[in-house]
């Protein structure tokens, strides 16, 4: 297994695992990691822009919700 394929499998694993927790913050954090890994995977595949752009947007959304949205009481 080469490095590129490893990043693909790691990204896939984190994406699937991100939907297991019931706490939204944990889901977002794990999904953020998965999306970051998918960005690296897209770069390693030779700059596959649809993969990179879509996951970058999801990363930004997760960062926004994790760090900038106030918790509801």
Secondary structure as UniProt FT lines:
FT   HELIX           3..17
FT   TURN            18..20
FT   HELIX           24..44
FT   TURN            45..46
FT   HELIX           49..67
//
